[in-house]
Amino acid sequence: MRNRMVTIRTIGCVLISLCLPVVTLAAGQEPMSKDSQLTKIESEPSRFYVKYHQGKQQPVRELLQTKQLDILDSLDDLQVLVVAGTEDKLKQLEANDLIDYIEPEPIRQLYSQ
């Protein structure tokens, strides 16, 4: 009986010692609220996909630089540039013959949110 109590007590101490750091870590971190995530998203410049016609990447890059838009990434296989800037500046480019279309980058979230 005494050995069984010592074993149960040992297992209990081990479980507590394993769980305590996790609980302490979780208690020290404040979960992000949806409001703070939305504020962060709204404060950042909007990101857009700019699809250009084949062979027109360099002229489109020059056009975006003249409009003071930041080119964040290039998807060469798809003829797409990822651009950050205001929607107003990008709407001015929609009628340009070099550009096929412009669309906002989708906002991705985890399903658990």
DSSP file with accessible surface (Angstrom, degrees, kcal/mol):
  #  RESIDUE AA STRUCTURE BP1 BP2  ACC     N-H-->O    O-->H-N    N-H-->O    O-->H-N    TCO  KAPPA ALPHA  PHI   PSI    X-CA   Y-CA   Z-CA
    1    1 A M     >        0   0  177      0, 0.0     4,-1.8     0, 0.0     5,-0.1   0.000 360.0 360.0 360.0 -43.0    0.0    0.0    0.0
    2    2 A R  H  >  +     0   0  197      1,-0.2     4,-2.1     2,-0.2     5,-0.2   0.898 360.0  51.0 -64.7 -40.2    2.8    2.4    0.9
    3    3 A N  H  > S+     0   0  130      1,-0.2     4,-2.2     2,-0.2    -1,-0.2   0.872 107.9  53.3 -63.9 -37.6    4.6    1.7   -2.4
    4    4 A R  H  > S+     0   0  172      2,-0.2     4,-2.5     1,-0.2    -1,-0.2   0.905 108.6  49.3 -64.8 -40.9    1.4    2.4   -4.3
    5    5 A M  H  X S+     0   0   98     -4,-1.8     4,-2.6     2,-0.2    -2,-0.2   0.893 110.6  50.6 -64.8 -40.5    1.0    5.8   -2.5
    6    6 A V  H  X S+     0   0   69     -4,-2.1     4,-2.6     2,-0.2    -2,-0.2   0.923 111.6  48.3 -64.2 -41.5    4.6    6.7   -3.3
    7    7 A T  H  X S+     0   0   78     -4,-2.2     4,-2.6     2,-0.2    -2,-0.2   0.926 112.8  47.0 -65.2 -44.8    4.1    5.8   -7.0
    8    8 A I  H  X S+     0   0  100     -4,-2.5     4,-2.5     2,-0.2    -2,-0.2   0.923 113.4  49.1 -63.3 -42.3    0.9    7.8   -7.2
    9    9 A R  H  X S+     0   0  174     -4,-2.6     4,-2.4     2,-0.2    -2,-0.2   0.914 111.5  49.5 -64.2 -40.5    2.6   10.8   -5.5
   10   10 A T  H  X S+     0   0   77     -4,-2.6     4,-2.4     2,-0.2    -2,-0.2   0.927 111.4  48.2 -64.6 -45.8    5.6   10.6   -7.9
   11   11 A I  H  X S+     0   0   95     -4,-2.6     4,-2.5     1,-0.2    -1,-0.2   0.918 111.3  51.5 -62.3 -40.6    3.3   10.4  -11.0
   12   12 A G  H  X S+     0   0   31     -4,-2.5     4,-2.4     1,-0.2    -2,-0.2   0.922 110.2  48.4 -61.7 -43.4    1.4   13.4   -9.6
   13   13 A C  H  X S+     0   0   81     -4,-2.4     4,-2.5     2,-0.2    -1,-0.2   0.902 111.2  50.4 -65.1 -40.1    4.6   15.4   -9.1
   14   14 A V  H  X S+     0   0   72     -4,-2.4     4,-1.9     2,-0.2    -2,-0.2   0.932 111.1  48.5 -64.0 -45.1    5.8   14.6  -12.6
   15   15 A L  H  X S+     0   0   99     -4,-2.5     4,-2.2     2,-0.2     5,-0.2   0.921 112.6  48.2 -62.1 -42.5    2.5   15.7  -14.2
   16   16 A I  H  X S+     0   0  113     -4,-2.4     4,-2.5     1,-0.2    -1,-0.2   0.928 110.6  51.1 -64.8 -41.8    2.5   18.9  -12.2
   17   17 A S  H  < S+     0   0   71     -4,-2.5    -1,-0.2     1,-0.2    -2,-0.2   0.834 113.1  46.4 -67.6 -28.7    6.1   19.7  -13.1
   18   18 A L  H  X S+     0   0  113     -4,-1.9     4,-0.6    -5,-0.2    -1,-0.2   0.862 117.6  41.3 -77.9 -36.5    5.3   19.1  -16.8
   19   19 A C  H  X S+     0   0   72     -4,-2.2     4,-2.5    -5,-0.2     5,-0.2   0.788  99.4  73.1 -83.1 -28.3    2.1   21.1  -16.9
   20   20 A L  H  X S+     0   0  101     -4,-2.5     4,-2.7     1,-0.2     5,-0.2   0.922  96.1  48.1 -59.4 -46.1    3.3   24.1  -14.8
   21   21 A P  H  > S+     0   0   80      0, 0.0     4,-2.4     0, 0.0    -1,-0.2   0.905 112.6  50.4 -62.8 -35.2    5.5   25.7  -17.4
   22   22 A V  H  X S+     0   0   98     -4,-0.6     4,-2.5     2,-0.2    -2,-0.2   0.934 112.5  45.5 -66.8 -44.4    2.8   25.4  -20.0
   23   23 A V  H  X S+     0   0   92     -4,-2.5     4,-2.4     2,-0.2    -1,-0.2   0.921 113.7  50.0 -65.3 -41.9    0.2   27.0  -17.8
   24   24 A T  H  X S+     0   0   86     -4,-2.7     4,-1.5    -5,-0.2    -2,-0.2   0.925 111.9  47.8 -63.7 -42.5    2.7   29.8  -16.8
   25   25 A L  H  X S+     0   0  109     -4,-2.4     4,-0.8    -5,-0.2    -2,-0.2   0.938 113.2  47.5 -63.6 -45.5    3.5   30.5  -20.4
   26   26 A A  H >< S+     0   0   62     -4,-2.5     3,-0.5     1,-0.2    -1,-0.2   0.875 110.2  52.5 -65.3 -36.1   -0.1   30.6  -21.4
   27   27 A A  H 3< S+     0   0   85     -4,-2.4    -1,-0.2     1,-0.2    -2,-0.2   0.820 106.2  54.8 -70.5 -27.8   -1.0   32.9  -18.5
   28   28 A G  H 3< S+     0   0   69     -4,-1.5     2,-0.5    -5,-0.2    -1,-0.2   0.663  98.1  73.3 -80.1 -16.1    1.8   35.3  -19.5
   29   29 A Q  S << S-     0   0  126     -4,-0.8    -1,-0.0    -3,-0.5     0, 0.0  -0.868  73.0-143.2-105.2 131.7    0.5   35.8  -23.0
   30   30 A E        -     0   0  179     -2,-0.5    -3,-0.1     1,-0.0     3,-0.1  -0.769  26.8-119.0 -90.5 126.7   -2.5   37.8  -23.8
   31   31 A P        -     0   0  112      0, 0.0     2,-0.3     0, 0.0    -1,-0.0  -0.372  29.9-109.1 -65.8 145.0   -4.5   36.3  -26.6
   32   32 A M        -     0   0  120      4,-0.0     2,-0.2     1,-0.0     3,-0.0  -0.574  32.2-141.7 -74.5 132.2   -4.9   38.5  -29.7
   33   33 A S     >  -     0   0   61     -2,-0.3     4,-1.7     1,-0.1     5,-0.2  -0.541  20.8-115.1 -88.3 161.6   -8.4   39.7  -30.1
   34   34 A K  H  > S+     0   0  124      1,-0.2     4,-2.6     2,-0.2     5,-0.2   0.857 115.2  59.9 -64.3 -32.3  -10.1   40.1  -33.5
   35   35 A D  H  > S+     0   0  120      1,-0.2     4,-2.4     2,-0.2    -1,-0.2   0.918 105.1  46.9 -62.7 -43.0  -10.2   43.8  -33.0
   36   36 A S  H  > S+     0   0   48      2,-0.2     4,-2.1     1,-0.2    -1,-0.2   0.874 112.1  51.1 -68.8 -34.1   -6.4   44.1  -32.7
   37   37 A Q  H  X S+     0   0   39     -4,-1.7     4,-2.4     2,-0.2    -2,-0.2   0.925 111.3  47.3 -67.1 -42.7   -6.0   41.9  -35.8
   38   38 A L  H  X S+     0   0   82     -4,-2.6     4,-2.7     2,-0.2    -2,-0.2   0.902 110.8  51.7 -65.2 -39.8   -8.4   44.1  -37.8
   39   39 A T  H  X S+     0   0   89     -4,-2.4     4,-1.8     1,-0.2    -1,-0.2   0.921 110.4  49.2 -62.5 -41.4   -6.7   47.2  -36.6
   40   40 A K  H  X S+     0   0  119     -4,-2.1     4,-1.2     2,-0.2    -2,-0.2   0.925 112.5  47.4 -63.3 -44.7   -3.3   45.8  -37.7
   41   41 A I  H  < S+     0   0   64     -4,-2.4     3,-0.4     1,-0.2    -2,-0.2   0.918 112.9  48.5 -63.9 -42.1   -4.7   44.8  -41.1
   42   42 A E  H  < S+     0   0  150     -4,-2.7    -1,-0.2     1,-0.2    -2,-0.2   0.815 108.1  54.4 -69.9 -29.1   -6.3   48.2  -41.6
   43   43 A S  H  < S+     0   0   93     -4,-1.8    -1,-0.2    -5,-0.2    -2,-0.2   0.762  96.2  79.0 -78.4 -22.1   -3.2   50.1  -40.7
   44   44 A E  S  < S-     0   0   95     -4,-1.2     3,-0.1    -3,-0.4     2,-0.0  -0.537  96.3 -97.5 -82.5 150.1   -1.0   48.2  -43.2
   45   45 A P        -     0   0   84      0, 0.0    41,-0.1     0, 0.0    -1,-0.1  -0.365  48.0-100.0 -64.3 147.5   -1.1   49.3  -46.9
   46   46 A S        -     0   0   63     39,-0.5    39,-2.3    -4,-0.1     2,-0.4  -0.377  32.8-138.1 -69.0 147.4   -3.4   47.1  -49.0
   47   47 A R  E     -A   84   0A 102     37,-0.2    58,-2.7    58,-0.2     2,-0.3  -0.889  22.9-177.2-110.9 140.0   -1.9   44.4  -51.1
   48   48 A F  E     -AB  83 104A  10     35,-3.1    35,-3.0    -2,-0.4     2,-0.5  -0.948  27.1-127.2-135.3 151.8   -3.0   43.7  -54.6
   49   49 A Y  E     -AB  82 103A  42     54,-3.5    54,-2.2    -2,-0.3     2,-0.6  -0.892  22.7-162.8 -95.0 126.1   -2.2   41.2  -57.4
   50   50 A V  E     -AB  81 102A   0     31,-2.9    31,-2.3    -2,-0.5     2,-0.6  -0.941   3.9-160.5-112.2 110.1   -1.4   43.0  -60.7
   51   51 A K  E     -AB  80 101A  38     50,-2.8    49,-2.6    -2,-0.6    50,-1.3  -0.808  13.1-171.4 -93.0 123.0   -1.7   40.6  -63.6
   52   52 A Y  E     - B   0  99A   7     27,-2.3    47,-0.2    -2,-0.6     2,-0.1  -0.736  28.2 -95.1-113.0 163.0    0.2   41.9  -66.7
   53   53 A H    >   -     0   0   81     45,-2.1     3,-1.9    -2,-0.3     4,-0.1  -0.420  58.6 -78.9 -75.3 152.3    0.3   40.7  -70.3
   54   54 A Q  T 3  S+     0   0  157      1,-0.3    -1,-0.1     2,-0.1    25,-0.0  -0.204 116.1  13.3 -56.7 132.9    3.1   38.3  -71.3
   55   55 A G  T 3  S+     0   0   71     -3,-0.1    -1,-0.3     1,-0.1     3,-0.2   0.499 101.7  98.1  82.1   5.7    6.4   40.0  -71.9
   56   56 A K    <>  +     0   0   94     -3,-1.9     4,-2.0     1,-0.1     5,-0.2   0.174  41.3 111.3-111.0  18.2    5.3   43.3  -70.3
   57   57 A Q  H  > S+     0   0   50      1,-0.2     4,-2.8     2,-0.2     5,-0.2   0.931  77.2  48.8 -62.2 -47.3    6.8   42.9  -66.8
   58   58 A Q  H  > S+     0   0  109      1,-0.2     4,-2.3     2,-0.2     5,-0.2   0.937 112.4  46.6 -63.9 -45.8    9.5   45.6  -67.2
   59   59 A P  H  > S+     0   0   46      0, 0.0     4,-2.3     0, 0.0    -1,-0.2   0.901 113.5  50.2 -61.3 -36.3    7.1   48.3  -68.5
   60   60 A V  H  X S+     0   0    0     -4,-2.0     4,-2.7     2,-0.2    -2,-0.2   0.920 108.8  51.8 -68.0 -41.4    4.6   47.4  -65.7
   61   61 A R  H  X S+     0   0   63     -4,-2.8     4,-2.1     1,-0.2    -1,-0.2   0.927 111.1  47.6 -58.1 -45.4    7.3   47.7  -63.1
   62   62 A E  H  X S+     0   0  103     -4,-2.3     4,-2.1     2,-0.2    -1,-0.2   0.909 111.1  51.3 -63.0 -41.2    8.3   51.1  -64.3
   63   63 A L  H  X S+     0   0   33     -4,-2.3     4,-1.4     1,-0.2    -2,-0.2   0.922 110.2  48.8 -62.0 -44.1    4.6   52.2  -64.4
   64   64 A L  H  <>S+     0   0    0     -4,-2.7     5,-2.4     1,-0.2    -1,-0.2   0.882 110.0  52.1 -64.9 -36.8    4.2   51.0  -60.8
   65   65 A Q  H ><5S+     0   0  126     -4,-2.1     3,-1.3     1,-0.2    -1,-0.2   0.880 106.0  53.4 -68.1 -35.9    7.3   52.9  -59.7
   66   66 A T  H 3<5S+     0   0  103     -4,-2.1    -1,-0.2     1,-0.3    -2,-0.2   0.841 108.8  50.1 -67.3 -28.8    6.1   56.1  -61.3
   67   67 A K  T 3<5S-     0   0   72     -4,-1.4    -1,-0.3    -5,-0.2    -2,-0.2   0.363 116.6-118.8 -87.1   4.3    2.9   55.8  -59.3
   68   68 A Q  T < 5 +     0   0  151     -3,-1.3     2,-0.4     1,-0.2    -3,-0.2   0.892  61.2 150.8  58.7  45.2    5.0   55.2  -56.1
   69   69 A L      < -     0   0    6     -5,-2.4     2,-0.5    -6,-0.1    -1,-0.2  -0.871  45.2-123.4-105.7 139.9    3.6   51.7  -55.5
   70   70 A D  E     -C   84   0A 103     14,-2.0    14,-2.9    -2,-0.4     2,-0.7  -0.718  12.9-145.4 -87.4 128.0    5.8   49.1  -53.7
   71   71 A I  E     +C   83   0A  43     -2,-0.5    12,-0.2    12,-0.2     3,-0.1  -0.821  22.0 175.0 -91.5 115.5    6.4   45.9  -55.5
   72   72 A L  E     -     0   0A  82     10,-3.0     2,-0.3    -2,-0.7    11,-0.2   0.799  59.5  -5.8 -92.1 -33.9    6.5   43.2  -52.8
   73   73 A D  E     -C   82   0A  88      9,-1.4     9,-2.9     2,-0.0     2,-0.4  -0.984  55.8-137.5-159.2 160.8    6.9   40.0  -54.9
   74   74 A S  E     -C   81   0A  25     -2,-0.3     2,-0.7     7,-0.2     7,-0.2  -0.995   3.6-166.5-130.7 127.7    6.9   38.7  -58.4
   75   75 A L  E >>> +C   80   0A  61      5,-3.4     5,-1.9    -2,-0.4     3,-1.0  -0.777  16.6 177.7-108.8  81.9    5.1   35.5  -59.6
   76   76 A D  G >45S+     0   0   90     -2,-0.7     3,-0.9     1,-0.3    -1,-0.2   0.843  73.4  57.5 -60.4 -38.6    6.9   35.3  -63.0
   77   77 A D  G 345S+     0   0  156      1,-0.3    -1,-0.3    -3,-0.1    -2,-0.0   0.813 116.1  37.1 -62.4 -29.4    5.2   32.0  -64.1
   78   78 A L  G <45S-     0   0  105     -3,-1.0    -1,-0.3     2,-0.2    -2,-0.2   0.415 108.3-121.9-100.0  -1.9    1.8   33.6  -63.7
   79   79 A Q  T <<5 +     0   0   44     -3,-0.9   -27,-2.3    -4,-0.6     2,-0.4   0.944  67.3 137.1  54.6  52.6    2.8   37.1  -64.9
   80   80 A V  E   < -AC  51  75A  12     -5,-1.9    -5,-3.4   -29,-0.2     2,-0.4  -0.986  41.2-161.1-131.5 137.7    1.7   38.6  -61.6
   81   81 A L  E     -AC  50  74A   0    -31,-2.3   -31,-2.9    -2,-0.4     2,-0.6  -0.952  17.4-137.7-112.8 138.0    3.2   41.2  -59.3
   82   82 A V  E     -AC  49  73A   5     -9,-2.9   -10,-3.0    -2,-0.4    -9,-1.4  -0.873  32.5-174.5 -94.7 121.4    2.3   41.6  -55.7
   83   83 A V  E     -AC  48  71A   0    -35,-3.0   -35,-3.1    -2,-0.6     2,-0.4  -0.917  20.0-151.5-125.2 141.9    1.9   45.3  -55.0
   84   84 A A  E     +AC  47  70A   6    -14,-2.9   -14,-2.0    -2,-0.4     2,-0.3  -0.939  47.0  92.3-111.7 135.3    1.3   47.4  -51.8
   85   85 A G  S    S-     0   0   13    -39,-2.3   -39,-0.5    -2,-0.4     2,-0.2  -0.973  72.4 -47.5 168.6-175.3   -0.4   50.7  -52.1
   86   86 A T     >  -     0   0   73     -2,-0.3     4,-1.6     1,-0.1     5,-0.2  -0.479  42.2-126.6 -82.2 151.7   -3.7   52.5  -51.9
   87   87 A E  H  > S+     0   0  103      1,-0.2     4,-2.4     2,-0.2     5,-0.2   0.855 107.7  60.2 -64.9 -34.1   -6.7   51.3  -53.8
   88   88 A D  H  > S+     0   0  121      1,-0.2     4,-1.2     2,-0.2    -1,-0.2   0.918 104.9  47.7 -61.6 -43.8   -7.1   54.8  -55.5
   89   89 A K  H  4 S+     0   0   67      1,-0.2     4,-0.5     2,-0.2     3,-0.2   0.895 113.3  48.1 -65.3 -38.2   -3.7   54.6  -57.1
   90   90 A L  H >X S+     0   0    2     -4,-1.6     3,-1.1     1,-0.2     4,-0.6   0.846 103.8  59.8 -73.1 -32.4   -4.3   51.1  -58.4
   91   91 A K  H >< S+     0   0  111     -4,-2.4     3,-0.8     1,-0.3     4,-0.4   0.836  97.8  61.4 -63.1 -30.8   -7.7   51.9  -59.8
   92   92 A Q  T 3< S+     0   0  120     -4,-1.2     3,-0.3     1,-0.2    -1,-0.3   0.762 102.9  52.1 -64.8 -23.5   -6.0   54.5  -62.0
   93   93 A L  T X4 S+     0   0    4     -3,-1.1     3,-1.7    -4,-0.5     6,-0.3   0.593  83.1  87.8 -89.7 -11.9   -4.0   51.6  -63.6
   94   94 A E  T << S+     0   0  105     -3,-0.8    -1,-0.2    -4,-0.6    -2,-0.1   0.833  87.9  50.7 -59.8 -32.4   -6.9   49.4  -64.5
   95   95 A A  T 3  S+     0   0   92     -4,-0.4    -1,-0.3    -3,-0.3    -2,-0.1   0.558  84.1 115.8 -84.1  -4.3   -7.4   51.0  -67.9
   96   96 A N    X   -     0   0   53     -3,-1.7     3,-0.9     1,-0.1    -3,-0.0  -0.388  66.9-136.8 -69.8 138.8   -3.8   50.7  -68.8
   97   97 A D  T 3  S+     0   0  145      1,-0.2    -1,-0.1    -2,-0.1   -44,-0.1   0.720 100.4  61.6 -69.2 -20.9   -3.1   48.4  -71.8
   98   98 A L  T 3  S+     0   0   41    -46,-0.1   -45,-2.1   -39,-0.1     2,-0.4   0.760  95.0  73.1 -74.5 -24.0   -0.1   46.7  -70.2
   99   99 A I  E <   -B   52   0A   7     -3,-0.9   -47,-0.3    -6,-0.3     3,-0.1  -0.789  56.2-168.7-104.0 131.5   -2.3   45.4  -67.3
  100  100 A D  E    S-     0   0A  82    -49,-2.6     2,-0.3    -2,-0.4   -48,-0.2   0.945  70.3 -34.1 -77.7 -54.3   -4.7   42.5  -67.7
  101  101 A Y  E     -B   51   0A 101    -50,-1.3   -50,-2.8     2,-0.0     2,-0.4  -0.986  47.3-138.2-161.7 165.7   -6.4   43.0  -64.3
  102  102 A I  E     +B   50   0A  22     -2,-0.3   -52,-0.2   -52,-0.2    -8,-0.0  -0.998  24.2 172.7-130.1 133.3   -5.9   44.0  -60.6
  103  103 A E  E     -B   49   0A  81    -54,-2.2   -54,-3.5    -2,-0.4     2,-0.1  -0.993  35.3-103.8-141.0 147.6   -7.4   42.2  -57.6
  104  104 A P  E     -B   48   0A  89      0, 0.0   -56,-0.3     0, 0.0     3,-0.0  -0.423  40.8-108.5 -66.7 143.6   -7.0   42.5  -53.9
  105  105 A E        -     0   0   44    -58,-2.7   -58,-0.2     1,-0.1     2,-0.0  -0.580  42.4-110.5 -69.2 131.2   -4.9   39.9  -52.2
  106  106 A P        -     0   0   67      0, 0.0     2,-0.6     0, 0.0    -1,-0.1  -0.357  24.6-121.0 -66.3 144.2   -7.3   37.7  -50.2
  107  107 A I        -     0   0  115     -3,-0.0     2,-0.4    -2,-0.0   -66,-0.0  -0.763  30.0-152.7 -85.6 123.2   -7.1   37.9  -46.4
  108  108 A R        +     0   0  168     -2,-0.6     2,-0.3     0, 0.0     0, 0.0  -0.804  18.4 172.5-103.2 139.1   -6.3   34.5  -45.0
  109  109 A Q        -     0   0  113     -2,-0.4     2,-0.1     4,-0.0    -2,-0.0  -0.964  37.2 -99.7-138.0 156.1   -7.2   33.3  -41.5
  110  110 A L    >   -     0   0  123     -2,-0.3     3,-1.4     1,-0.1     0, 0.0  -0.435  32.1-123.1 -70.2 149.1   -7.1   30.1  -39.6
  111  111 A Y  T 3  S+     0   0  243      1,-0.3    -1,-0.1    -2,-0.1     0, 0.0   0.803 106.8  66.5 -64.8 -26.1  -10.4   28.1  -39.5
  112  112 A S  T 3         0   0  110      1,-0.0    -1,-0.3     0, 0.0    -2,-0.0   0.622 360.0 360.0 -74.3  -9.1  -10.3   28.1  -35.7
  113  113 A Q    <         0   0   89     -3,-1.4    -1,-0.0   -79,-0.0    -4,-0.0  -0.376 360.0 360.0 -87.1 360.0  -10.8   31.9  -35.5
